[in-house]
Amino acid sequence: MGPLRAALLLREDEQIMAKKEFKAESKRLLDLMINSIYTHKEIFLREIISNASDAIDKLCYRSLTDENVGMKREDFRITVHADPEARTLTVSDNGIGMSEEELENNLGVIASSGTYQFRQEVGKDNEDVDIIGQFGVGFYSAFMVADHITVVTKKYGEEQAYRWESGGADGYTITPCGKDAVGTDIIMHIKEDGEEEKYAEYLQEYTLRELVRKYSDYIRWPIRMEVTKSRKKEDSPEDKPEYESYKEEETLNSMVPLWQRKKSEVTREEYDKFYQEKFSDFTAPQSVVTVSAEGQVSYKALLYIPSRPPYDYYSADYERGLQLYSAGVMIMDKCQDLIGDHFGFVKGVVDSPDLSLNISRELLQHDRQLRLIANNIEKKVKGELERLLKDDREGYEKFFKNFGRQLKVGCINNYGAKKDLLQDLLLFYSSTEKKLVTLGEYVDRVPESQKHIYYAAGENIAAMDNLPQTELLRDRNMEILYLTDQADQMLVEILREYKEKSFRSALDGDLDLEDMPEEKNADDYKESLDFVKEALGDGVDEVRISRKLKTHPVCLTSGEGMSFEMERYFSAVQPEMGMKAKRILELNVDHPAFAAMEAARANDPEKAKKYAQVLMNQAKLIAGLPIDDPSGYTDLLCSLWS
């Protein structure tokens, strides 16, 4: 044992008290707390600093009614000091301190919380008290990284200070000691490094700074630490400057969260800077939403809609969620329960003192307060998107280009549970307006007598502008929504209708128009239709005369049931299912191509079969369906030229 370690454990003029056993159910309970409750070892520093903050809160509260405290608000602080040579990490505060009895009750009894007791004494609704410790186990998280802990503390109003020491489950000792100032020092002797665990990192300046910034940046009291800085030597020449390192105490935390300040006192530039630094984005956010709620649950939130998606946004690696704080202490980095998948692009922070935390303060117990916050955030985000849509159409279209697919998938997921929430935010390209429109704008324009919202799905707008199936609708100047996203193919099946108008694909066999062209007598063409069906075999389910084609020779429709859009969707996401839509070949009997096939049928039936196969493949290409044998199709075309 080194001399410094021995000095921490014993002073010659002090009487050593007998080691006491923890007053917990068993030593196994302490082992559970150290090794099982906390997911990440680095959490220990958050817990120790939070306890220090709570101690200062108590003395600050006491100063409101006790003028003898003699300390101003700006006098309170938390100090972090690392000694790599001695392998000790010390966290000190000038808070209220602990008496011998409180040491016995708070540190000698696992899961006994002095903070919880203090909260009960002053009343949980007191606005001047904002502390989070309530389980009495956070202190013991230090044993995850320390093999020995010494607590030196002096209670406000008492002359005698005390030292509490423990090496873990073997028990603890409490001895009188000397200490000039009121407050508490937590001295953690950091474990030796192992093959997998490098405990020495918790003695490094960089690591400590990052942990404070990550978990305790918004503790209301300054967290001070000596940091290494560099400066030019006084006598160093200008042409060849020399530098030296020096130590200087610095405040590591920002203390006052941006979301706790009044909105009128914060500039947009400050909001943007916070976002860029907090969420590592070099571009400013598109929108900022602030929330301050009181009532059934009190919380503040600062939410951002990014101006571009992260590089991994549409990958399986992306994790959504909002940062969750309680009284300025970060509880979770990505709390998914606060934001649904449909608004998974939103970044931000939520801070509430009213949430029920679990024993490790790492996860939330799923409770009513959490659901209330999540529901309110959902409304706030939708409200901001509606504002953008109404007041900044260009900005909204930019947003939709970035995250519109997420809204569509949100409508699809869980069998359309969120479609009523999201459907008014969707945009589709209009064949008549030549721009993106909402479903509401579409319905407001069409005649009341029109029963359906007509749409067409394809790879791009240019291709859909020339779809034979849409020719009849376009001739009547009827608006068609063009669907170019893969998600659209499932989306319309989930939406089904909007404001009592059902969705109808232009590729459907029946467009359900009131004034369709007069239907030709199928009996007059029965032999031709039977011939084509026989030539194509199982490749087609039905051959019929088209009522919608005017200048094009052929098209393929799906009829009732599954659409081609659904077929393409399932082929992409679940190809093993082999789901296929019904294939109905529609022929334009007034087209020269049909006349050529008819002439060949009379004079050269084999050539007529080739014509039928060409027409079928053309119909597949137009419908965006794959040709079974592209090479064979090429040979087939060439054979007709010979």
Secondary structure, 3 states (H helix, E strand, C coil): CCHHHHHHHCCCCCCCCCCECCCCCCHHHHHHHHHHHCCCCCHHHHHHHHHHHHHHHHHHHHHCCCHHHCCCHHHCCEEEEEECCCCEEEEEECCCCCCHHHHHHHHCCCCCCHHHHHHHHHCCCCCCCCCCCCCCCHHHHHHHCEEEEEEEEECCCCCCEEEEEEEECCEEEEEEECCCCCEEEEEEEECCCCCCCCHHHHHCHHHHHHHHHHHCCCCCCCEEEEEEEEEECCCCCCCCCCEEEEEEEEECCCCCCHHHCCHHHCCHHHHHHHHHHHCCCCCCCCEEEEEEECCCCCEEEEEEECCCCCCCCCCCCCCCCEEEEECCEEEEEEEHHHCCHHHCCCEEEEECCCCCECCCCCCECCCHHHHHHHHHHHHHHHHHHHHHHHHCHHHHHHHHHHHHHHHHHHHHHHHHCCHHHHHHHCCEEECCCCCEECHHHHHHHCCCCCCEEEEEECCCHHHHHCCHHHHHHHHCCCCCEEECCCCHHHHHHHHCEECCEEEEECCCCCCCCCCCCCCCCHHHHHHHHHHHHHHHHHHCCEEEECCCCCCCCEEEECCCCCCHHHHHHHHHHCHHHCCCCCCEEEECCCCHHHHHHHHHHHHCHHHHHHHHHHHHHHHHHHHCCCCCCHHHHHHHHHHHHC
